[in-house]
Amino acid sequence: MADKAPVAEKPRDMTRDDRRIVFDKINGVYDGGHYIAPWTDAAVAKDLGVPRDWVAKVREEFFGPAGSNPLLDEYLSARDKVELRFKSVASAHSAVASAADAYRAEFAAATKEIEALRLLGKRIEREIGR
């Protein structure tokens, strides 16, 4: 007989007291259609130790759409710009580094050839007497 996979318990439903606690917290960190930095639905849920869905439901019901957190928006915008620039610079750096490695090997080989030719030239000049 095959073992049955464990079934997760259904999360408890939000009580009136839970709703009041979540409401009070959001009311203290939400202003003008957005969270005050550094608060988000996730941060409120973590702070209260409740499911994020509860926070989103209460916030949506009493405060409206999630809005945004200006500090978070500023960070995300700056992060995206820096990430894009970094990818571009990293790609260029990789190409330059690969080219440098290839030229380094060619330079080493050419250096050996020119040194051997110079030695031969000195020997010939000594023997011919130039």
PATINU-29692 format. One record per residue: residue number from 1; residue in three letters; x, y, z of N, C-alpha, C, CB in turn. Coordinates in steps of 0.1 Angstrom, whole numbers, padded with zeros to 4 digits. Glycine has a CB too. Layout:
# PATINU-29692
{pt NUM, 'ALA', {X, Y, Z}, {X, Y, Z}, {X, Y, Z}, {X, Y, Z}},
...
# end
This chain:
# PATINU-29692
{pt 1, 'MET', {0008, -0012, 0000}, {0000, 0000, 0000}, {0009, 0012, 0000}, {-0010, 0000, 0012}},
{pt 2, 'ALA', {0006, 0022, -0009}, {0014, 0034, -0010}, {0011, 0044, 0002}, {0011, 0041, -0024}},
{pt 3, 'ASP', {0022, 0050, 0006}, {0020, 0060, 0016}, {0013, 0072, 0011}, {0034, 0065, 0022}},
{pt 4, 'LYS', {0004, 0078, 0019}, {-0003, 0090, 0014}, {0006, 0102, 0017}, {-0017, 0091, 0022}},
{pt 5, 'ALA', {0006, 0112, 0008}, {0013, 0124, 0010}, {0007, 0132, 0021}, {0014, 0132, -0003}},
{pt 6, 'PRO', {0015, 0138, 0030}, {0009, 0146, 0041}, {0001, 0158, 0035}, {0020, 0151, 0050}},
{pt 7, 'VAL', {-0010, 0161, 0041}, {-0018, 0171, 0037}, {-0016, 0183, 0047}, {-0033, 0167, 0037}},
{pt 8, 'ALA', {-0014, 0195, 0041}, {-0012, 0207, 0050}, {-0025, 0211, 0056}, {-0005, 0218, 0042}},
{pt 9, 'GLU', {-0024, 0216, 0068}, {-0036, 0221, 0075}, {-0040, 0234, 0068}, {-0033, 0223, 0090}},
{pt 10, 'LYS', {-0053, 0236, 0068}, {-0058, 0248, 0063}, {-0055, 0260, 0072}, {-0074, 0247, 0060}},
{pt 11, 'PRO', {-0050, 0271, 0067}, {-0046, 0282, 0076}, {-0059, 0287, 0083}, {-0039, 0293, 0068}},
{pt 12, 'ARG', {-0057, 0292, 0095}, {-0068, 0296, 0103}, {-0074, 0309, 0096}, {-0065, 0299, 0117}},
{pt 13, 'ASP', {-0087, 0311, 0098}, {-0094, 0322, 0093}, {-0091, 0334, 0101}, {-0109, 0320, 0092}},
{pt 14, 'MET', {-0091, 0346, 0095}, {-0089, 0359, 0102}, {-0101, 0362, 0111}, {-0086, 0370, 0093}},
{pt 15, 'THR', {-0098, 0364, 0124}, {-0109, 0367, 0133}, {-0111, 0383, 0133}, {-0106, 0362, 0148}},
{pt 16, 'ARG', {-0122, 0387, 0140}, {-0124, 0401, 0141}, {-0113, 0408, 0148}, {-0138, 0404, 0149}},
{pt 17, 'ASP', {-0107, 0402, 0159}, {-0096, 0408, 0166}, {-0083, 0408, 0157}, {-0093, 0399, 0178}},
{pt 18, 'ASP', {-0081, 0398, 0149}, {-0070, 0398, 0139}, {-0072, 0409, 0130}, {-0069, 0384, 0131}},
{pt 19, 'ARG', {-0084, 0411, 0124}, {-0086, 0422, 0115}, {-0084, 0436, 0121}, {-0101, 0421, 0110}},
{pt 20, 'ARG', {-0088, 0437, 0134}, {-0086, 0450, 0141}, {-0071, 0453, 0143}, {-0093, 0450, 0154}},
{pt 21, 'ILE', {-0063, 0442, 0147}, {-0049, 0444, 0149}, {-0042, 0448, 0136}, {-0043, 0431, 0155}},
{pt 22, 'VAL', {-0046, 0441, 0125}, {-0040, 0444, 0112}, {-0043, 0458, 0107}, {-0044, 0433, 0101}},
{pt 23, 'PHE', {-0056, 0461, 0109}, {-0061, 0475, 0106}, {-0053, 0485, 0113}, {-0076, 0476, 0109}},
{pt 24, 'ASP', {-0052, 0484, 0127}, {-0045, 0493, 0135}, {-0030, 0495, 0130}, {-0045, 0489, 0150}},
{pt 25, 'LYS', {-0024, 0484, 0127}, {-0010, 0485, 0122}, {-0009, 0493, 0109}, {-0003, 0471, 0121}},
{pt 26, 'ILE', {-0017, 0489, 0099}, {-0017, 0495, 0086}, {-0020, 0510, 0088}, {-0027, 0489, 0076}},
{pt 27, 'ASN', {-0030, 0513, 0096}, {-0034, 0527, 0099}, {-0022, 0536, 0104}, {-0046, 0528, 0109}},
{pt 28, 'GLY', {-0013, 0529, 0111}, {-0002, 0537, 0116}, {0010, 0538, 0106}, {0003, 0530, 0128}},
{pt 29, 'VAL', {0010, 0530, 0095}, {0021, 0530, 0086}, {0017, 0533, 0072}, {0029, 0517, 0087}},
{pt 30, 'TYR', {0005, 0537, 0069}, {-0001, 0540, 0056}, {-0006, 0554, 0056}, {-0012, 0529, 0052}},
{pt 31, 'ASP', {-0001, 0562, 0046}, {-0005, 0576, 0046}, {-0006, 0581, 0031}, {0004, 0584, 0054}},
{pt 32, 'GLY', {-0016, 0587, 0027}, {-0017, 0593, 0014}, {-0017, 0583, 0003}, {-0006, 0603, 0013}},
{pt 33, 'GLY', {-0023, 0572, 0004}, {-0023, 0562, -0007}, {-0011, 0553, -0008}, {-0026, 0569, -0019}},
{pt 34, 'HIS', {-0002, 0554, 0002}, {0010, 0545, 0001}, {0015, 0543, 0015}, {0020, 0551, -0008}},
{pt 35, 'TYR', {0023, 0532, 0016}, {0030, 0529, 0029}, {0041, 0540, 0031}, {0036, 0515, 0028}},
{pt 36, 'ILE', {0043, 0542, 0044}, {0054, 0551, 0048}, {0066, 0542, 0048}, {0051, 0557, 0063}},
{pt 37, 'ALA', {0078, 0547, 0043}, {0090, 0539, 0043}, {0093, 0534, 0057}, {0102, 0547, 0037}},
{pt 38, 'PRO', {0097, 0522, 0059}, {0100, 0511, 0049}, {0089, 0501, 0048}, {0113, 0504, 0053}},
{pt 39, 'TRP', {0077, 0505, 0052}, {0066, 0495, 0053}, {0060, 0491, 0039}, {0055, 0501, 0061}},
{pt 40, 'THR', {0056, 0478, 0039}, {0049, 0472, 0027}, {0040, 0461, 0033}, {0060, 0465, 0017}},
{pt 41, 'ASP', {0031, 0455, 0025}, {0023, 0445, 0030}, {0031, 0434, 0037}, {0014, 0439, 0019}},
{pt 42, 'ALA', {0042, 0430, 0030}, {0051, 0419, 0035}, {0057, 0423, 0049}, {0062, 0416, 0025}},
{pt 43, 'ALA', {0061, 0436, 0050}, {0067, 0440, 0062}, {0057, 0440, 0074}, {0074, 0454, 0061}},
{pt 44, 'VAL', {0045, 0445, 0071}, {0035, 0445, 0081}, {0031, 0431, 0086}, {0022, 0452, 0076}},
{pt 45, 'ALA', {0030, 0422, 0076}, {0027, 0408, 0079}, {0038, 0401, 0088}, {0025, 0400, 0066}},
{pt 46, 'LYS', {0050, 0404, 0084}, {0062, 0399, 0092}, {0062, 0405, 0106}, {0075, 0402, 0085}},
{pt 47, 'ASP', {0060, 0418, 0107}, {0059, 0424, 0120}, {0049, 0419, 0129}, {0057, 0439, 0118}},
{pt 48, 'LEU', {0037, 0416, 0123}, {0026, 0411, 0131}, {0026, 0395, 0133}, {0013, 0415, 0125}},
{pt 49, 'GLY', {0034, 0389, 0124}, {0034, 0374, 0124}, {0021, 0368, 0119}, {0036, 0369, 0138}},
{pt 50, 'VAL', {0015, 0375, 0108}, {0003, 0370, 0102}, {0005, 0368, 0087}, {-0009, 0381, 0105}},
{pt 51, 'PRO', {-0004, 0361, 0081}, {-0002, 0359, 0067}, {-0003, 0372, 0059}, {-0013, 0349, 0061}},
{pt 52, 'ARG', {0005, 0373, 0048}, {0005, 0385, 0040}, {-0008, 0387, 0034}, {0016, 0384, 0029}},
{pt 53, 'ASP', {-0015, 0376, 0031}, {-0029, 0378, 0025}, {-0038, 0385, 0034}, {-0034, 0364, 0021}},
{pt 54, 'TRP', {-0037, 0383, 0047}, {-0046, 0390, 0056}, {-0043, 0405, 0055}, {-0043, 0386, 0071}},
{pt 55, 'VAL', {-0030, 0409, 0055}, {-0027, 0423, 0054}, {-0032, 0429, 0041}, {-0011, 0425, 0055}},
{pt 56, 'ALA', {-0030, 0422, 0030}, {-0034, 0427, 0017}, {-0049, 0429, 0017}, {-0030, 0417, 0006}},
{pt 57, 'LYS', {-0057, 0419, 0023}, {-0071, 0420, 0023}, {-0076, 0432, 0031}, {-0077, 0406, 0029}},
{pt 58, 'VAL', {-0071, 0434, 0043}, {-0075, 0445, 0051}, {-0071, 0458, 0045}, {-0068, 0444, 0065}},
{pt 59, 'ARG', {-0059, 0459, 0039}, {-0054, 0471, 0033}, {-0063, 0474, 0021}, {-0039, 0470, 0028}},
{pt 60, 'GLU', {-0066, 0465, 0013}, {-0075, 0467, 0001}, {-0089, 0471, 0005}, {-0076, 0454, -0007}},
{pt 61, 'GLU', {-0094, 0465, 0015}, {-0108, 0468, 0020}, {-0109, 0482, 0026}, {-0112, 0458, 0030}},
{pt 62, 'PHE', {-0099, 0486, 0034}, {-0100, 0499, 0041}, {-0092, 0510, 0036}, {-0097, 0496, 0055}},
{pt 63, 'PHE', {-0081, 0507, 0029}, {-0072, 0517, 0025}, {-0070, 0518, 0010}, {-0058, 0515, 0031}},
{pt 64, 'GLY', {-0075, 0508, 0002}, {-0074, 0509, -0012}, {-0062, 0500, -0017}, {-0073, 0523, -0017}},
{pt 65, 'PRO', {-0059, 0503, -0030}, {-0049, 0495, -0037}, {-0035, 0497, -0029}, {-0047, 0499, -0051}},
{pt 66, 'ALA', {-0026, 0488, -0032}, {-0014, 0487, -0025}, {-0006, 0500, -0025}, {-0005, 0476, -0030}},
{pt 67, 'GLY', {-0008, 0508, -0036}, {-0001, 0520, -0037}, {0014, 0517, -0038}, {-0004, 0530, -0026}},
{pt 68, 'SER', {0022, 0525, -0033}, {0036, 0522, -0033}, {0043, 0528, -0021}, {0043, 0527, -0046}},
{pt 69, 'ASN', {0055, 0525, -0019}, {0063, 0530, -0009}, {0074, 0538, -0016}, {0070, 0518, 0000}},
{pt 70, 'PRO', {0073, 0552, -0014}, {0083, 0560, -0022}, {0097, 0556, -0021}, {0081, 0574, -0017}},
{pt 71, 'LEU', {0102, 0552, -0009}, {0116, 0549, -0007}, {0118, 0536, -0014}, {0119, 0547, 0008}},
{pt 72, 'LEU', {0109, 0526, -0014}, {0111, 0514, -0021}, {0111, 0516, -0036}, {0099, 0504, -0017}},
{pt 73, 'ASP', {0102, 0525, -0041}, {0102, 0528, -0055}, {0115, 0535, -0059}, {0090, 0538, -0058}},
{pt 74, 'GLU', {0120, 0543, -0051}, {0133, 0550, -0054}, {0144, 0539, -0055}, {0136, 0561, -0044}},
{pt 75, 'TYR', {0144, 0530, -0045}, {0154, 0520, -0045}, {0153, 0511, -0057}, {0153, 0511, -0032}},
{pt 76, 'LEU', {0141, 0506, -0060}, {0139, 0497, -0072}, {0143, 0504, -0085}, {0124, 0493, -0073}},
{pt 77, 'SER', {0140, 0516, -0087}, {0144, 0524, -0099}, {0159, 0524, -0100}, {0137, 0538, -0099}},
{pt 78, 'ALA', {0165, 0528, -0089}, {0180, 0530, -0089}, {0186, 0516, -0091}, {0185, 0536, -0075}},
{pt 79, 'ARG', {0181, 0506, -0084}, {0186, 0492, -0086}, {0185, 0488, -0100}, {0179, 0482, -0077}},
{pt 80, 'ASP', {0174, 0490, -0107}, {0172, 0485, -0121}, {0182, 0492, -0130}, {0158, 0488, -0125}},
{pt 81, 'LYS', {0184, 0505, -0128}, {0194, 0513, -0136}, {0208, 0508, -0134}, {0193, 0528, -0133}},
{pt 82, 'VAL', {0212, 0505, -0121}, {0225, 0501, -0118}, {0227, 0486, -0124}, {0228, 0501, -0103}},
{pt 83, 'GLU', {0217, 0478, -0122}, {0218, 0464, -0127}, {0220, 0464, -0142}, {0205, 0456, -0123}},
{pt 84, 'LEU', {0212, 0472, -0149}, {0213, 0473, -0164}, {0227, 0478, -0168}, {0203, 0483, -0170}},
{pt 85, 'ARG', {0232, 0488, -0161}, {0246, 0494, -0164}, {0256, 0483, -0161}, {0248, 0507, -0156}},
{pt 86, 'PHE', {0255, 0476, -0150}, {0264, 0466, -0146}, {0265, 0455, -0156}, {0261, 0460, -0132}},
{pt 87, 'LYS', {0253, 0451, -0161}, {0253, 0440, -0171}, {0260, 0444, -0184}, {0239, 0436, -0175}},
{pt 88, 'SER', {0258, 0457, -0188}, {0265, 0462, -0200}, {0280, 0463, -0198}, {0259, 0476, -0203}},
{pt 89, 'VAL', {0284, 0468, -0186}, {0298, 0470, -0183}, {0305, 0456, -0182}, {0301, 0478, -0171}},
{pt 90, 'ALA', {0298, 0447, -0175}, {0303, 0433, -0173}, {0305, 0426, -0186}, {0294, 0425, -0164}},
{pt 91, 'SER', {0295, 0428, -0195}, {0296, 0422, -0209}, {0308, 0427, -0216}, {0283, 0424, -0217}},
{pt 92, 'ALA', {0310, 0440, -0216}, {0321, 0447, -0223}, {0334, 0442, -0216}, {0320, 0462, -0222}},
{pt 93, 'HIS', {0334, 0442, -0203}, {0347, 0438, -0196}, {0350, 0423, -0200}, {0345, 0439, -0181}},
{pt 94, 'SER', {0341, 0415, -0201}, {0343, 0401, -0204}, {0349, 0400, -0218}, {0330, 0393, -0203}},
{pt 95, 'ALA', {0343, 0408, -0228}, {0349, 0408, -0241}, {0363, 0413, -0242}, {0339, 0416, -0250}},
{pt 96, 'VAL', {0365, 0424, -0235}, {0379, 0429, -0234}, {0389, 0420, -0228}, {0379, 0443, -0227}},
{pt 97, 'ALA', {0385, 0414, -0217}, {0393, 0404, -0210}, {0397, 0392, -0219}, {0387, 0399, -0197}},
{pt 98, 'SER', {0387, 0387, -0226}, {0389, 0376, -0235}, {0399, 0380, -0246}, {0376, 0371, -0241}},
{pt 99, 'ALA', {0397, 0392, -0252}, {0406, 0397, -0262}, {0420, 0399, -0257}, {0400, 0410, -0268}},
{pt 100, 'ALA', {0421, 0404, -0245}, {0434, 0406, -0238}, {0441, 0393, -0236}, {0432, 0414, -0225}},
{pt 101, 'ASP', {0434, 0383, -0232}, {0440, 0370, -0230}, {0445, 0364, -0243}, {0430, 0360, -0224}},
{pt 102, 'ALA', {0437, 0366, -0254}, {0442, 0361, -0267}, {0454, 0369, -0272}, {0430, 0362, -0278}},
{pt 103, 'TYR', {0454, 0382, -0271}, {0465, 0390, -0275}, {0477, 0387, -0266}, {0462, 0405, -0275}},
{pt 104, 'ARG', {0475, 0384, -0253}, {0486, 0382, -0244}, {0494, 0369, -0250}, {0481, 0379, -0230}},
{pt 105, 'ALA', {0487, 0359, -0254}, {0493, 0347, -0259}, {0500, 0350, -0272}, {0482, 0336, -0261}},
{pt 106, 'GLU', {0494, 0357, -0281}, {0500, 0361, -0293}, {0512, 0370, -0291}, {0490, 0369, -0302}},
{pt 107, 'PHE', {0511, 0379, -0281}, {0523, 0387, -0278}, {0535, 0379, -0273}, {0519, 0398, -0268}},
{pt 108, 'ALA', {0532, 0369, -0265}, {0542, 0361, -0259}, {0549, 0353, -0271}, {0537, 0351, -0249}},
{pt 109, 'ALA', {0541, 0348, -0280}, {0547, 0340, -0291}, {0555, 0349, -0300}, {0535, 0333, -0299}},
{pt 110, 'ALA', {0549, 0361, -0303}, {0556, 0371, -0312}, {0569, 0375, -0305}, {0548, 0383, -0315}},
{pt 111, 'THR', {0569, 0377, -0292}, {0581, 0381, -0284}, {0592, 0371, -0286}, {0578, 0384, -0269}},
{pt 112, 'LYS', {0588, 0358, -0284}, {0598, 0347, -0286}, {0604, 0347, -0300}, {0592, 0333, -0283}},
{pt 113, 'GLU', {0596, 0349, -0310}, {0600, 0350, -0324}, {0610, 0361, -0326}, {0588, 0350, -0334}},
{pt 114, 'ILE', {0606, 0373, -0322}, {0615, 0385, -0324}, {0628, 0384, -0317}, {0607, 0398, -0320}},
{pt 115, 'GLU', {0628, 0378, -0305}, {0640, 0376, -0297}, {0649, 0366, -0304}, {0637, 0371, -0283}},
{pt 116, 'ALA', {0643, 0356, -0309}, {0651, 0346, -0317}, {0657, 0352, -0329}, {0643, 0333, -0320}},
{pt 117, 'LEU', {0649, 0360, -0336}, {0654, 0367, -0348}, {0665, 0377, -0345}, {0642, 0374, -0356}},
{pt 118, 'ARG', {0663, 0384, -0334}, {0674, 0394, -0330}, {0687, 0387, -0327}, {0669, 0402, -0318}},
{pt 119, 'LEU', {0686, 0376, -0320}, {0698, 0368, -0317}, {0705, 0364, -0329}, {0695, 0356, -0308}},
{pt 120, 'LEU', {0697, 0359, -0339}, {0702, 0355, -0352}, {0709, 0366, -0359}, {0691, 0348, -0360}},
{pt 121, 'GLY', {0702, 0378, -0358}, {0708, 0390, -0365}, {0721, 0394, -0358}, {0698, 0402, -0364}},
{pt 122, 'LYS', {0722, 0393, -0345}, {0735, 0397, -0338}, {0746, 0387, -0342}, {0733, 0397, -0323}},
{pt 123, 'ARG', {0742, 0374, -0343}, {0752, 0364, -0347}, {0757, 0367, -0361}, {0746, 0350, -0346}},
{pt 124, 'ILE', {0748, 0370, -0370}, {0751, 0372, -0384}, {0760, 0385, -0385}, {0739, 0374, -0393}},
{pt 125, 'GLU', {0757, 0395, -0377}, {0765, 0408, -0378}, {0779, 0405, -0372}, {0758, 0419, -0370}},
{pt 126, 'ARG', {0780, 0397, -0362}, {0793, 0394, -0356}, {0801, 0386, -0367}, {0792, 0386, -0343}},
{pt 127, 'GLU', {0795, 0376, -0373}, {0802, 0368, -0383}, {0806, 0376, -0395}, {0794, 0355, -0386}},
{pt 128, 'ILE', {0797, 0384, -0400}, {0800, 0392, -0412}, {0809, 0404, -0409}, {0787, 0397, -0419}},
{pt 129, 'GLY', {0808, 0408, -0397}, {0817, 0419, -0393}, {0812, 0433, -0394}, {0830, 0418, -0400}},
{pt 130, 'ARG', {0799, 0434, -0394}, {0793, 0447, -0395}, {0793, 0454, -0383}, {0779, 0446, -0399}},
# end
